Amino acid sequence: MGALLVIAGNASANADAPKDFSITSDTSQVLEPFKYITEGERCFGKDRQQGMMCRDDGANLYMYFTNYNSYHMGFMRYGFLKDDPRRTIGTNHSLGLTLTGGKYLKDGVVYQDGEDIRSIERFNDLEYIDPRELYAGKDMPGWISMFMGMQSATTPIPDLKGGNRFDVWIWYPADPSRYVRYSRVEKLKNAPAKTASWYPFIDDSRGGHYYHHITNRGYGNWIKASFDAHPTHHNAGLSSLVGALREGGTDAPGDGVDYFSRTTAFSLVFDHAKTQASPFELATDGWHVRHQAEENEETIANVAIGYDPYQRRFDISFEDKYRCGECNGKYQLRYSFEPITNDNIDSAKYVDKLENFFIEDDNDDNFIIKPNPGYNQVWASFDVTNEDHRRFLNGDTLYFSVQDLSERNFAYDARDDEIVKTSSGQYIKRRDLVKTISYDFKGYSSSPTITGHSYASTVVNMPVTVEYDLYDIWDSYDFNYDTDSSVDVTHEINNKTMKVTFTPHQIGEFKVSLSFKDSKGQLRARKAFTLYSDPEDCRADPSCGEHLLVDFLVSDDASTLPVPSWQNIFHDVYSGYNDGGIGTNVGSNGDYNYQGISGDPIAFDSKDMLRIDIKNVGNLPELVKPEVSTDFDGRRYNGGSWTQLREQDIMPGKTISWYVPISEIASGTLDMINVHLPNDGQTLRLDSLSVITGQDGNLSDGNLSLVDFYYKDDKHLTEVDGWTSPFIHKYSGNKVGTVAIAVGKEGAYNHQGISGNNTLYGGVAKLEWVNHSSKSYTFSPMVTFNNTTSPSSSNSDDWFRTDEVTVPAKSKVIIDVPIPENGINIINVSVGINQPGDLGLNRITYHE
């Protein structure tokens, strides 16, 4: 089983074939549009095997279906062209692309998932097929591209003649990871991910091509890319030690117009489609060729702007000329409601609240910092003033300019410093010229969507709340629900988040339909939901208590094991630790997956429950039916008795709990829990196992958590009465369920702890530290009972150091801190050593 297939109505159902599609140009006289043909029809004397666009002058435009099926050259991705009247930039119709099936690699063998569809006519013929067979319901490794060429491989594309800018508008759906902030410490990303690329072929489309990239994120809105004549790579390789090409590449050095005029074919690659599940929809429109004079064609290339209508922010991407170990870059971004030139640049405004790709690079001057000197790609997001934002929404065009402020200490191209004379008589270095792009508001063109979990379980008469994200759903829309009368439904909407509370009054499985309608009563968005209502059990019994058996962290040794008699972790040889949990780490075969824990027998009664927390660390929803065994510590298909649990979906980055009556999976006593995650891939992690029982027995070590940081997702667990206020420094954050330095390495900035209004007198606080790294650390953390600030911001006399301890690689250590007899209301802890987030504080427990 793969990623969850989410279909909010078939968006492509009854869609039409593409309308005429044109490339407009300020520099050439091509007026004829492309016409659509389908499979079996003729274009230039040849029968075509897919839907495509043709033009009488010999130009053709079509989806390029690669069949290399390798990670370097790409995997097959099926799909079709269609008319898209819902997402346009003012042309009434854009060119839509829907991706259906494709091919992927598993255990060295290429497999196909979903139907081979290459035209909208073929798609319409197959609409009777179950969507789970029609589409690939997993994240697919392939991307898709549009190829444009002429009837002859050596005929230049007439539309590009005389230009040096190729403007392309691209609509992508909202990406689940679009708001992620990255840190060099975490090393999750080396550079911004490429989301679209332009590959022009010069003189002969049978030879090599150049590369141009953008890295704007998918916000469910339009991106405008302005590809220029400055590539950053050629697939024949580069001879420069600093990875640099000039404007025009090696074929037309220094002459962007010649570069464009000699282009005989190109691919427009939609890189963002890679690793996305089907159906995946995108659109493109507004292809326009123009000439832009007196700009920086050397050190800043391929500028693109995107807009996020939900956070009301913009993002920008571009490419630096250089890539090497010392090829750093710094840039300044301005904007105006008038076209920006070298003459009026000083009157343009600076952008506000700029966020760089790496959080460490954010600065008060709102400079854009190149994230990695070894890559060309640069990205940032930013605001404009509220007043200017209103003007933008009301239709005024925004003009942006990027200027290069980089101080280069390597042998860069001397052409960068050449002096040019502008039309106004200024003498300016090429690298100091402006680089501009305009952007217009194109409306809220994404599809209204309710995104969130489709399942939840509770006990009869016990409410359960589910949180949803709302996309393109506006205040004028009315919320509706349809369900059985025995389920009460209430909701609360705050900005673009909706919390829905379900309270069942009978036992059963209930189907719920959540929807939004516009002022005309038309359905705009719908979400199907299943509520499981169980008989009363320990979840609703105040006499029961929840006892953590294991919290899987970075290794067996580092995991939290609070029950002394349950210390034996086991798992498959292909399973291991990652992202704060345990799951498949080698290969992708879900059949091999298992992990669990065993210990001394635990007695239970009919109300006692097992809680299983599973997290999704991928970028797509996962639909999961876990299986549990209590009599076998091996693979699912090698023996034992197994119980299949209910199906639930897990959204990206979220953790979901399964509550299982122990009496349904074990007989007599419980001494083992083995969990099988059947999904292929490496995105599911078993996070923790707990029992909820009235039989305390030997389940408690006497320690209550003052605070267990990031116990579930971003929520902290507090168990001591009156101690409910955790705090964490802004430069620290969640590292696989612990608090660790997230920005920089400075230990004096790090601090985290908890305060309470119930004074603790005497006893011991235990600090549980986890070493995430592959090396050992010797350190002595700092503690204060007097303040909630960092060591760098408070009196050093307020702090004291614990005894020095050594924590081996991928292990944990527990440090005892005596509590003064005169009482405390604060415990504040700092790691006390400079290091890049390798050491994380997992929890602080209290023992009387």
C-alpha positions in Angstrom: 0.0 0.0 0.0 1.3 3.4 -0.9 0.5 7.0 -0.2 -3.1 8.0 0.3 -5.0 8.9 -2.9 -6.9 12.1 -2.2 -9.5 13.0 -4.8 -11.9 15.8 -3.9 -14.1 15.1 -6.9 -12.4 14.3 -10.2 -11.0 17.6 -11.2 -10.4 16.4 -14.8 -13.8 14.8 -15.3 -15.6 16.0 -18.4 -12.7 18.3 -19.1 -12.2 19.6 -22.7 -9.2 19.3 -25.0 -6.9 22.3 -25.0 -8.0 25.5 -26.8 -5.6 27.3 -29.1 -2.3 28.2 -27.3 0.0 31.0 -28.4 3.4 32.3 -27.6 3.2 36.1 -27.8 6.3 38.2 -28.6 7.5 41.8 -28.7 10.4 40.8 -31.0 8.9 38.5 -33.7 5.9 38.4 -36.0 4.6 34.9 -35.2 0.8 35.2 -34.9 -0.5 31.8 -35.6 -1.5 29.7 -32.5 -1.0 26.1 -31.8 -3.9 23.7 -32.5 -4.6 20.5 -30.6 -4.6 17.1 -32.2 -5.1 13.8 -30.5 -3.8 10.2 -30.8 -4.0 8.8 -34.3 -4.3 12.2 -36.0 -1.6 13.6 -38.3 0.8 16.4 -37.7 3.3 17.2 -40.5 2.6 13.9 -42.2 3.1 11.7 -39.2 0.6 9.8 -37.1 0.9 11.0 -33.5 0.6 8.7 -30.5 -0.4 11.3 -27.9 -2.4 14.5 -27.5 -0.2 17.4 -28.6 -0.2 20.9 -30.1 0.8 21.6 -33.7 1.3 24.8 -35.8 1.3 25.1 -39.6 4.9 26.5 -39.6 6.2 23.2 -38.4 6.3 24.0 -34.7 5.0 21.4 -32.3 4.5 21.4 -28.5 3.9 18.2 -26.5 4.4 16.4 -23.2 7.7 14.6 -23.3 7.3 11.0 -21.9 10.8 9.8 -20.9 11.3 6.0 -20.6 14.8 5.9 -19.2 13.4 5.0 -15.8 16.5 6.0 -13.8 17.0 8.7 -11.1 19.5 10.5 -13.4 17.5 10.6 -16.6 14.0 10.5 -15.2 11.1 8.0 -14.8 8.1 7.6 -17.1 5.1 9.8 -16.0 1.9 9.5 -17.9 -0.6 12.3 -18.3 -2.5 14.5 -20.7 -3.1 18.0 -21.9 -6.4 19.7 -21.3 -8.2 23.0 -21.3 -8.1 24.7 -17.9 -10.6 27.6 -17.6 -10.3 27.7 -13.8 -6.7 28.8 -13.6 -5.9 31.6 -16.0 -3.8 34.8 -16.1 -6.3 36.7 -18.1 -6.4 34.6 -21.3 -9.6 32.8 -20.2 -8.0 29.4 -20.8 -4.6 28.1 -19.7 -2.9 24.9 -20.8 -3.6 22.3 -18.1 -1.6 19.1 -17.4 -2.9 16.2 -15.4 -0.5 13.4 -14.4 -2.0 10.0 -14.0 0.3 6.9 -13.7 3.9 6.3 -14.1 6.8 4.0 -13.4 9.0 3.5 -10.3 11.8 1.4 -9.1 11.5 -1.2 -6.3 14.2 -3.6 -5.3 16.0 -3.0 -8.6 12.8 -3.8 -10.7 10.8 -1.2 -12.7 7.1 -1.3 -12.0 4.1 0.6 -13.4 1.4 2.1 -11.2 -1.7 3.7 -12.8 -2.9 3.7 -16.4 -0.8 4.6 -19.4 -2.7 7.7 -20.5 -1.3 10.2 -23.1 -4.4 12.1 -24.2 -7.6 13.5 -22.7 -9.6 11.4 -25.0 -8.0 8.2 -23.7 -8.6 9.5 -20.1 -12.3 10.2 -20.8 -12.7 6.7 -22.3 -11.4 5.2 -19.0 -13.3 7.2 -16.5 -15.4 4.2 -15.5 -12.2 2.6 -13.9 -11.8 2.8 -10.2 -9.6 5.9 -9.5 -7.2 3.8 -7.4 -6.4 1.9 -10.6 -6.6 4.9 -12.9 -4.1 7.0 -11.0 -0.8 6.1 -9.3 -1.6 6.5 -5.6 1.9 6.8 -4.4 4.6 9.5 -4.7 6.1 9.0 -8.1 9.8 9.6 -8.8 9.2 11.1 -12.3 8.7 14.6 -13.4 7.1 15.9 -16.7 8.2 18.4 -19.3 6.8 20.2 -22.3 9.0 19.9 -25.5 8.8 22.5 -28.2 10.6 22.1 -31.5 10.3 22.6 -35.3 9.8 20.1 -38.1 13.6 20.3 -38.7 16.1 19.8 -35.9 18.1 22.8 -37.2 15.3 25.3 -37.7 15.3 28.1 -35.1 12.1 28.7 -33.2 10.8 31.9 -34.8 9.0 33.1 -31.7 12.3 33.6 -29.8 14.0 35.7 -32.5 15.3 39.0 -31.2 14.4 38.3 -27.6 16.4 37.8 -24.4 13.6 37.1 -22.0 11.1 34.2 -22.1 8.4 34.8 -19.5 6.4 31.7 -18.4 3.6 31.5 -15.9 3.2 28.2 -14.0 0.5 27.2 -11.5 1.3 24.6 -8.9 -0.9 23.3 -6.1 -0.1 24.2 -2.6 2.8 22.0 -1.4 2.7 20.6 2.1 6.3 21.7 2.8 6.0 25.2 1.4 6.4 26.9 4.8 9.3 24.8 6.1 12.3 26.9 7.3 15.6 25.1 6.8 18.8 25.3 8.9 22.4 24.4 8.0 22.6 22.6 11.4 19.9 20.1 10.5 21.3 19.5 7.0 17.9 18.5 5.6 18.6 20.5 2.4 21.8 21.7 0.8 20.1 24.3 -1.4 16.6 25.3 -2.7 14.8 22.6 -4.7 14.4 23.2 -8.4 10.7 23.5 -9.2 10.9 24.4 -13.0 13.6 24.4 -15.6 14.2 25.6 -19.2 16.5 23.6 -21.4 17.2 25.4 -24.7 19.0 23.6 -27.6 21.2 25.9 -29.7 21.5 25.3 -33.5 20.6 21.6 -33.4 18.0 19.9 -31.2 19.8 16.6 -31.6 22.8 17.8 -29.6 23.3 19.0 -26.0 21.3 21.6 -24.2 21.7 24.3 -21.6 20.1 24.5 -18.1 18.1 27.4 -16.5 16.3 26.8 -13.2 13.8 28.4 -10.8 13.1 27.3 -7.2 9.9 29.1 -6.2 7.6 27.0 -4.0 4.1 25.7 -4.8 1.6 28.0 -3.0 -1.5 27.0 -4.9 -1.0 30.1 -7.1 0.9 31.4 -10.1 4.7 31.7 -10.4 6.1 34.0 -13.1 9.5 32.9 -14.4 11.6 35.2 -16.5 14.1 32.9 -18.2 17.0 34.9 -19.7 19.9 34.0 -21.9 22.3 33.2 -19.1 22.5 29.4 -18.4 24.2 27.9 -15.4 25.1 24.6 -16.9 25.4 22.5 -20.2 25.0 18.8 -20.2 28.4 18.5 -22.0 29.9 19.9 -18.8 31.8 23.0 -17.8 35.6 23.8 -17.9 35.4 26.7 -15.5 36.8 26.0 -12.0 34.0 28.2 -10.5 31.2 26.7 -12.6 30.6 29.9 -14.5 29.1 30.5 -18.0 28.6 33.9 -19.5 25.4 35.3 -21.0 24.8 33.3 -24.1 26.8 30.3 -22.9 29.7 29.0 -25.0 27.7 29.2 -28.2 26.8 32.9 -28.1 29.1 34.4 -25.4 28.0 37.9 -24.4 25.1 37.9 -26.9 21.7 36.9 -25.4 19.7 37.9 -28.5 21.9 35.5 -30.6 21.4 32.8 -28.0 17.6 33.1 -28.2 17.5 33.5 -32.0 19.5 30.3 -32.6 17.4 28.2 -30.2 15.9 25.3 -32.3 14.1 23.5 -29.5 13.5 23.6 -25.8 12.1 21.6 -22.9 10.1 23.3 -20.1 10.5 20.9 -17.2 8.1 20.9 -14.3 10.5 19.6 -11.7 8.0 20.1 -8.9 5.9 17.2 -10.2 8.7 14.8 -9.0 7.8 12.8 -5.9 4.2 13.9 -6.1 1.3 11.5 -6.1 -1.3 11.3 -8.9 -3.6 12.8 -9.8 -1.2 15.8 -9.9 -2.5 18.9 -11.8 -0.6 22.0 -13.0 -1.1 24.7 -15.5 0.9 27.0 -17.6 0.1 30.2 -19.5 1.3 33.6 -20.6 4.3 32.4 -22.6 5.9 35.7 -23.8 9.2 36.7 -25.5 10.6 40.2 -25.0 13.9 42.1 -25.1 15.2 43.7 -21.9 18.1 46.1 -22.3 20.7 47.5 -19.8 20.3 44.9 -17.1 22.7 42.6 -15.2 23.0 39.6 -17.6 26.1 38.2 -16.0 25.8 37.5 -12.2 22.0 37.3 -11.7 20.0 34.9 -13.9 16.5 33.5 -14.4 14.5 35.6 -11.9 11.1 34.3 -10.8 8.4 35.6 -8.5 5.6 33.7 -6.7 2.7 34.8 -4.5 1.1 33.1 -1.5 -2.5 34.3 -1.1 -2.8 32.7 2.4 0.1 34.2 4.2 0.0 37.2 1.8 3.7 37.0 1.1 5.9 36.7 -2.0 8.9 34.5 -2.9 11.7 35.1 -5.3 14.3 32.8 -6.9 17.2 33.4 -9.2 20.5 31.9 -10.0 24.0 33.1 -9.3 26.7 32.9 -12.0 29.1 30.9 -9.8 29.4 27.8 -7.8 32.5 26.8 -5.8 33.5 26.5 -2.2 34.1 30.3 -1.9 31.3 31.4 -4.3 29.1 33.2 -1.7 26.6 35.9 -2.6 24.6 38.8 -1.2 21.8 40.7 -2.9 19.3 43.5 -2.3 15.7 43.4 -3.4 13.5 46.4 -4.0 10.1 47.1 -5.5 8.0 49.8 -7.0 4.8 50.4 -8.9 6.7 51.9 -11.7 9.2 50.0 -14.0 12.6 50.1 -12.3 15.7 51.2 -14.2 19.3 52.1 -13.4 18.2 55.7 -13.2 15.3 55.4 -10.6 16.5 52.4 -8.5 17.2 54.6 -5.5 13.5 55.6 -5.3 12.3 52.0 -5.2 11.3 50.6 -1.7 13.1 47.9 0.2 11.1 44.7 0.8 10.1 43.9 4.4 10.4 40.8 6.7 12.7 38.9 4.3 13.3 35.3 5.2 16.3 33.6 3.6 16.4 29.9 2.7 18.5 29.1 5.8 17.2 30.7 9.0 20.7 31.5 10.1 21.0 34.0 7.2 18.0 36.2 8.2 19.2 39.7 8.9 17.8 43.2 9.9 18.9 44.7 6.6 16.7 42.2 4.6 19.7 41.2 2.4 19.2 38.0 0.4 22.1 35.6 1.2 23.0 32.8 -1.2 22.4 29.6 0.9 25.2 27.4 -0.5 28.3 28.6 -2.4 28.5 25.3 -4.2 25.1 25.7 -5.9 23.7 28.4 -8.2 20.3 28.6 -6.7 19.1 31.5 -4.5 15.6 31.8 -2.8 13.9 34.1 -0.3 10.4 35.1 0.8 9.3 38.6 1.8 6.5 41.1 2.4 5.6 44.5 1.0 3.8 47.1 3.1 0.1 46.6 3.9 -0.8 49.6 1.8 1.2 48.4 -1.2 -0.2 44.9 -0.8 -3.7 46.4 -1.1 -2.7 48.2 -4.3 -1.3 45.0 -5.6 -4.6 43.1 -4.9 -6.5 46.0 -6.6 -4.7 45.4 -9.8 -1.5 47.6 -9.7 1.6 45.9 -11.2 4.5 45.3 -8.9 8.0 45.7 -10.3 11.0 44.1 -8.5 14.7 44.6 -8.9 17.6 42.5 -7.6 21.1 44.0 -7.2 24.3 42.1 -6.7 26.2 43.2 -3.5 28.5 40.1 -3.4 32.1 40.5 -2.3 33.9 37.9 -4.4 37.3 36.7 -3.2 38.1 34.3 -6.0 39.1 34.5 -9.7 35.8 35.6 -11.1 35.0 36.5 -14.7 36.5 39.9 -15.6 33.4 40.6 -17.8 31.4 41.2 -14.5 33.5 44.4 -13.9 33.3 45.8 -17.5 31.9 49.3 -17.6 28.9 49.9 -19.8 27.3 53.2 -20.8 23.6 53.3 -20.4 21.2 55.2 -22.6 20.9 57.9 -19.9 24.7 58.4 -20.0 25.6 56.5 -16.8 28.8 54.4 -16.6 28.0 51.2 -14.6 29.7 47.9 -14.1 27.7 45.0 -15.6 27.4 43.4 -12.2 25.9 46.6 -10.7 23.1 46.9 -13.2 19.6 46.2 -12.1 17.8 42.9 -12.8 14.1 43.3 -12.9 10.8 41.4 -13.2 7.2 42.5 -12.9 4.3 40.6 -11.3 0.5 41.0 -11.4 -2.1 39.6 -9.1 -4.0 36.9 -11.1 -6.7 36.2 -8.6 -7.2 33.3 -6.2 -6.8 30.7 -8.8 -6.3 27.5 -6.8 -9.0 24.9 -6.1 -11.0 25.3 -2.9 -9.8 22.4 -0.7 -10.3 21.1 2.8 -7.1 19.3 3.8 -6.8 17.1 6.9 -7.5 13.7 8.4 -10.4 11.5 7.1 -10.7 9.3 10.1 -10.8 9.6 13.9 -11.8 7.3 16.8 -13.3 8.1 20.2 -15.6 6.5 22.8 -19.3 7.1 23.0 -20.2 10.5 24.4 -16.5 11.6 24.3 -15.8 14.5 21.9 -12.8 14.3 19.5 -11.5 17.4 17.6 -9.9 17.3 14.1 -8.0 20.2 12.6 -8.2 21.1 8.9 -6.3 23.5 6.7 -8.5 25.5 4.3 -7.2 26.6 0.9 -9.0 29.1 -1.3 -12.0 29.1 1.1 -13.2 32.5 1.9 -15.2 34.2 4.6 -18.3 34.4 2.4 -18.5 30.6 2.1 -21.0 28.8 4.4 -19.9 25.7 6.3 -22.2 22.7 6.2 -22.1 19.1 7.4 -24.2 16.0 6.8 -24.2 13.1 9.3 -26.2 10.8 11.4 -28.4 12.6 14.1 -26.5 10.7 16.8 -23.3 12.7 16.1 -23.1 16.3 17.3 -20.8 18.5 15.2 -19.4 21.9 16.1 -16.7 23.9 14.4 -14.4 26.9 14.8 -12.6 28.8 12.0 -9.6 30.9 12.7 -7.9 32.4 9.6 -7.3 29.4 7.3 -7.6 26.7 10.0 -10.8 24.9 11.0 -11.3 22.8 14.1 -14.3 20.4 13.9 -15.4 18.6 17.1 -17.4 15.4 16.8 -19.4 13.9 19.7 -21.0 10.6 19.1 -23.9 9.4 21.3 -24.1 5.9 20.0 -21.6 3.1 19.3 -20.8 2.6 15.6 -19.1 3.8 12.5 -20.5 7.1 11.2 -19.9 8.8 7.8 -19.7 12.6 7.9 -19.6 15.0 4.9 -18.1 18.4 5.5 -18.6 21.1 2.9 -18.4 24.7 2.0 -20.9 26.5 -0.3 -20.6 29.9 -1.9 -23.3 32.7 -1.7 -25.1 31.1 -4.6 -25.4 27.8 -2.9 -22.9 26.1 -5.1 -20.6 23.5 -3.6 -17.0 24.8 -3.5 -15.2 22.1 -1.4 -16.1 18.8 0.3 -14.4 16.5 2.7 -15.5 13.0 3.5 -14.9 11.8 7.1 -15.3 8.6 9.0 -15.9 8.6 12.8 -15.4 5.4 14.8 -17.4 5.5 18.1 -16.4 2.7 20.5 -17.9 1.4 23.8 -16.6 3.2 26.9 -13.1 2.2 27.8 -10.1 3.5 29.8 -9.9 6.6 27.6 -13.1 7.9 29.3 -12.4 6.5 32.8 -10.6 9.0 35.1 -9.5 6.1 37.3 -7.2 4.8 34.5 -3.8 6.1 33.9 -1.6 6.3 30.7 1.8 4.7 31.0 4.5 5.2 28.4 6.3 2.0 27.5 8.7 3.4 24.9 9.4 6.6 23.0 11.6 5.7 20.0 14.2 8.4 19.5 17.6 7.9 17.7 18.7 4.4 18.9 17.7 1.6 21.3 20.0 3.1 23.9 18.7 6.6 23.5 15.0 5.8 23.5 12.9 6.6 26.5 12.1 3.4 28.4 10.4 4.5 31.7 9.2 1.1 32.8 12.1 -0.8 34.4 10.7 -4.2 33.4 10.1 -3.3 29.8 13.5 -2.6 28.3 13.8 -5.0 25.3 13.5 -3.2 22.0 13.5 -5.4 18.8 13.1 -4.6 15.1 13.8 -6.0 11.6 17.3 -5.7 10.2 15.9 -3.3 7.6 14.3 -1.1 10.2 16.1 1.6 12.1 15.8 5.1 13.6 15.2 8.3 11.7 13.2 11.5 12.3 12.4 10.6 15.9 10.9 7.2 15.3 11.6 3.7 14.1 10.6 2.2 10.7 11.9 1.0 7.4 15.4 2.4 6.8 16.8 0.1 4.1 14.9 -0.5 0.9 11.2 0.1 0.6 9.5 -3.3 1.1 6.8 -3.0 3.7 6.6 -6.8 4.1 9.9 -6.8 5.9 8.8 -4.1 8.4 8.3 -4.8 12.2 9.4 -3.2 15.5 8.3 -3.4 19.1 9.2 -4.0 22.7 8.8 -6.8 25.3 9.0 -7.1 29.1 7.4 -8.7 32.1 3.8 -9.7 31.9 1.2 -7.0 32.4 -2.3 -7.9 33.7 -5.2 -6.1 32.1 -9.0 -6.0 32.1 -11.6 -5.4 29.4 -11.3 -1.6 29.5 -7.6 -1.4 29.2 -6.1 0.0 26.0 -2.9 0.0 24.0 -2.0 3.3 22.4 0.1 3.2 19.2 1.5 6.5 17.8 2.6 6.5 14.2 4.1 9.5 12.4 4.3 10.4 8.7 7.7 12.0 7.9 7.0 12.2 4.2 5.5 14.9 2.0 2.3 13.1 1.1 -0.6 11.7 3.1 -0.4 8.0 4.0 -3.3 5.6 4.3 -2.3 3.0 6.9 -3.7 -0.3 8.3 -1.1 -1.3 10.9 -1.0 -4.9 12.3 -0.1 -6.0 15.8 1.1 -9.2 17.3 1.6 -10.0 21.0 3.1 -13.5 20.6 5.8 -13.1 17.9 8.8 -10.9 17.5 9.5 -11.3 13.8 8.2 -10.5 10.4 4.5 -10.5 9.8 4.6 -13.4 7.3 7.0 -15.6 9.2 4.7 -16.6 12.1 2.6 -15.4 15.0 -1.0 -14.2 15.4 -1.7 -10.7 14.0 -4.5 -8.3 14.3 -5.2 -5.8 11.6 -6.2 -2.4 13.0 -8.5 0.2 11.6 -7.5 2.2 8.5 -6.5 5.8 9.2 -4.8 8.5 7.2 -1.8 10.4 8.4 -1.1 13.9 7.0 2.5 14.9 6.2 4.5 15.8 9.3 1.7 14.6 11.6 1.3 11.8 14.2 -1.9 9.7 14.6 -2.9 7.5 17.5 -4.5 4.0 17.3 -6.3 2.9 20.5 -6.6 -0.8 20.7 -8.4 -2.9 23.5 -5.7 -5.1 24.9 -8.2 -7.9 25.3 -8.6 -8.0 21.5 -4.9 -8.6 20.8 -3.7 -10.6 23.9 -4.8 -13.4 26.2 -4.2 -13.5 29.9 -1.3 -11.0 30.2 0.7 -8.7 27.9 4.4 -9.2 27.6 5.1 -8.2 24.0 4.0 -5.6 21.4 5.1 -6.0 17.8 3.9 -3.5 15.2 3.9 -4.1 11.4 3.7 -1.0 9.2 2.7 -2.5 5.8 3.2 0.5 3.5 6.1 0.4 1.1 8.6 3.3 1.4 10.4 5.0 4.3 7.9 7.6 5.4 6.2 5.9 8.3 7.7 5.8 11.8 6.5 4.1 15.0 6.8 6.9 17.4 5.7 5.5 20.8 3.8 2.8 22.6 1.7 3.3 25.8 -0.9 1.4 27.8 -3.9 3.0 29.4 -4.9 0.9 32.3 -6.3 0.9 35.8 -3.8 -1.8 36.7 -0.8 0.2 37.8 1.3 -2.8 38.8 4.9 -2.3 37.9 4.3 0.3 35.2 5.6 3.4 37.1 9.1 4.3 38.1 7.8 7.1 40.3 8.9 9.8 37.9 6.3 12.3 36.5 7.3 14.4 33.6 7.6 18.1 34.5 7.9 18.4 30.8 8.4 15.9 27.9 9.4 18.2 25.0 7.7 17.6 21.7 5.9 14.5 23.1 3.6 14.4 20.0 4.4 16.6 17.0 4.9 20.1 18.5 3.0 19.5 21.7 4.7 19.1 25.1 3.6 16.7 27.8 3.3 18.0 31.4 2.2 15.7 34.2 2.9 17.6 37.5 -0.1 19.6 38.8 0.4 23.4 38.3 3.4 23.0 36.0 2.0 23.9 32.6 4.2 26.6 31.1 7.1 25.2 29.0 9.5 27.7 27.4 12.2 27.4 24.7 14.7 29.9 23.2 13.9 31.1 19.7 17.2 29.7 18.4 16.3 26.2 19.6 13.7 23.8 18.3 12.4 20.3 17.7 15.0 17.7 16.8 13.3 14.3 16.7 11.3 14.8 19.8 14.0 16.7 21.8 15.0 20.4 22.2 18.3 21.2 20.5 20.1 24.2 19.1 18.5 25.0 15.7 20.3 28.2 14.7 24.1 28.4 15.0 26.2 26.6 17.6 26.3 29.0 20.5 25.5 27.1 23.8 25.0 30.4 25.7 21.8 31.1 23.7 20.3 27.8 24.4 17.8 27.3 27.2 14.6 25.4 27.8 12.5 24.5 30.8 9.2 24.9 32.5 7.6 27.0 35.2 4.6 26.4 37.5 2.5 27.9 40.3 2.7 24.8 42.5 6.0 25.1 44.4 8.1 22.0 44.5 10.0 21.4 47.8 12.9 19.1 47.7 13.2 15.9 45.6 15.2 15.4 42.4 14.7 16.7 38.8 16.1 14.3 36.2 17.4 15.7 32.9 17.3 13.2 30.1 19.8 14.2 27.3 20.0 12.5 23.9 23.1 12.5 21.7 21.9 12.6 18.1 25.4 12.5 16.6 27.8 9.8 15.7 30.4 11.0 18.2 30.6 11.1 22.0 30.2 14.3 24.0 31.5 15.2 27.5 29.6 18.2 29.0 28.1 19.7 32.1 24.7 21.4 31.5 23.8 24.6 33.2 20.7 25.0 35.4 18.9 27.9 37.1 15.8 28.1 39.3 15.7 31.9 39.1 14.8 33.0 35.5 13.4 31.9 32.2 16.1 33.6 30.0 19.3 32.3 28.4 22.7 32.4 30.1 23.8 35.1 27.6 20.9 37.3 28.8 21.0 36.8 32.5 23.4 37.1 35.5 25.9 34.3 35.4 25.7 33.9 39.2 22.1 32.7 38.7 23.4 29.6 37.0 25.2 26.5 38.2 26.7 23.5 36.3 25.7 19.9 36.9 28.3 17.2 37.3 30.2 16.5 34.1 28.9 13.5 32.1 29.8 11.7 28.9 27.1 10.6 26.5 28.2 8.1 23.8 27.1 8.5 20.2 23.4 7.8 19.6 22.8 7.3 23.3 21.2 9.1 26.3 22.3 10.1 29.8 20.2 11.1 32.8 21.5 13.8 35.1 20.1 14.2 38.6 19.5 17.8 39.8 18.6 18.2 43.5 15.6 20.5 44.2 16.2 23.0 47.1 14.2 22.4 50.2 13.0 26.0 50.1 11.2 25.2 46.9 11.2 26.2 43.2 8.7 27.4 40.6 11.1 27.4 37.7 13.6 25.0 36.2 15.6 26.3 33.3 18.3 24.2 31.6 21.0 25.1 29.1 23.2 22.6 27.2 26.2 24.7 28.3 28.5 23.7 25.4 28.9 25.0 21.8 27.8 22.4 19.3 25.5 22.3 16.2 22.4 20.8 17.8 23.8 17.3 18.4 22.7 17.3 22.1 18.9 17.5 22.8 17.0 17.6 26.0 14.2 15.1 25.8 12.4 15.5 29.1 12.7 16.7 32.7 11.1 14.3 35.3 10.4 14.9 38.9 11.0 12.4 41.7 9.8 13.3 45.2 
